[in-house]
Amino acid sequence: QSVLTQPPSVSGAPGQRVTISCTGSSSNIGAGYDVHWYQQLPGTAPKLLIYGNSYRPSGVPDRFSGSKSGTSASLAITGLQTEDEADYYCQSYDSSLSGVVFGGGTKLTVL
Amino acid sequence: EVQVLESGGGLVQPGGSLRLSCAASGFTFSTYAMNWVRQAPGKGLEWVSAISASGDSTYYADSVKGRFTISRDNSKNTLYLQMNSLRAEDTAVYYCAKGALTTVSHYYYMDVWGKGTTVTVSS
């Protein structure tokens, strides 16, 4: 059971918009700690997608955006493309565990 | 180009030991915290351990505390993970990841990842 909760899967058609939620608690997201997102394409290593709740590293398309409110965060992907099919993970810091925590991951399928 | 490259994975019997290495290049290694993150077959990411830029502070997931030891040699730009008392549930791809900050904090994240090295614990 992951400290951060994500839906196991989401799907959408090309061109559509999807969101992936990441729910935490008062010892991580709810404490005001930043949320970061990673994309893992099939058979590859994870890649940083969003940092500091809503910032995109250089090279990440602006179709990807992040937000945070209360004890939850969300990743939004607009204009879905087939190459967006991947697993997506949220990550934060947990004060009770004194360490880094990941969500369980969400598999995005582009129909 | 900023890169990290893991090595040292392999097949080990339950109760055995293994040491992973991670060679860093393209950035000032001694300025950033470093991490090990693992992924069991068909499962999600699990943070394993981190070490501050200077090596003075170390952090561990409860699942490996007391069995794994993280260390770094800033003169060799290399990160290590000594894994002892290995169990079947330690079987995973182990990723080395560069931290974006000097130490683990409330804002900490990982901005560069290696391709991973596979550890299999089986008799």
Interface residues (C-beta under 8 A of the other chain):
Chain A: S2 A31 G32 Y33 D34 H36 Y38 Q40 T44 A45 P46 K47 L48 Y51 G52 P57 D87 Y89 Q91 Y93 S95 L97 S98 G99 V100 V101 F102 G103 G104 G105
Chain B: N35 V37 G44 L45 E46 W47 A50 Y59 Y60 A61 D62 Y95 A97 A100 V104 S105 H106 Y107 Y108 Y109 M110 D111 V112 W113 G114 K115 G116
